[in-house]
Amino acid sequence: MKFILTFLLSVCFHLLYAQSADEKALIATEKERFNAQITRDPNVLDKVLADDLVYTHSSGQVDSKQSFIQSIKEAKMVYEQINVEEQKVRIYGRIAVVNGVCTIKAINNGQPMNLKLRYTDAYKRKGKQWQLITWQSLRI
């Protein structure tokens, strides 16, 4: 009986640790993505954005992976700062959902923007890499 209890506790600990490692990897990917938006790094964005990305801005504009990266490369959207204030990660196997609040300082088509957003995004794990599959935000 003691052996079974010890085994079950060991399995539970392993599952919690694995989820915690996945959460850490996902949060690191999200930070990497935000930083790539600021530094306008298309190579990192190509890695962390899924090919079928649907990126819905707080304005209602929708971008694909290609149009999102292109707008950053062409400096149509220049992210100066992205600060995460809240973030909750829930992982469901190979899919993860992130709910958060962030502030963004950016220039959109020459117009300065200071936004506070509540967002929901979802990632899928492709091999060992988390990739953003959807983003939706609203101004608060």
Rosetta blueprint (number, residue, H / E / L):
1 M L
2 K H
3 F H
4 I H
5 L H
6 T H
7 F H
8 L H
9 L H
10 S H
11 V H
12 C H
13 F H
14 H H
15 L H
16 L H
17 Y H
18 A H
19 Q H
20 S H
21 A H
22 D H
23 E H
24 K H
25 A H
26 L H
27 I H
28 A H
29 T H
30 E H
31 K H
32 E H
33 R H
34 F H
35 N H
36 A H
37 Q H
38 I H
39 T H
40 R L
41 D L
42 P H
43 N H
44 V H
45 L H
46 D H
47 K H
48 V H
49 L E
50 A E
51 D E
52 D E
53 L E
54 V E
55 Y E
56 T E
57 H L
58 S L
59 S L
60 G L
61 Q L
62 V E
63 D E
64 S L
65 K H
66 Q H
67 S H
68 F H
69 I H
70 Q H
71 S H
72 I H
73 K H
74 E L
75 A L
76 K L
77 M E
78 V E
79 Y E
80 E E
81 Q E
82 I E
83 N E
84 V E
85 E E
86 E E
87 Q E
88 K E
89 V E
90 R E
91 I E
92 Y E
93 G L
94 R L
95 I E
96 A E
97 V E
98 V E
99 N E
100 G E
101 V E
102 C E
103 T E
104 I E
105 K E
106 A E
107 I E
108 N E
109 N L
110 G L
111 Q E
112 P E
113 M E
114 N E
115 L E
116 K E
117 L E
118 R E
119 Y E
120 T E
121 D E
122 A E
123 Y E
124 K E
125 R E
126 K E
127 G L
128 K L
129 Q E
130 W E
131 Q E
132 L E
133 I E
134 T E
135 W E
136 Q E
137 S E
138 L E
139 R E
140 I L
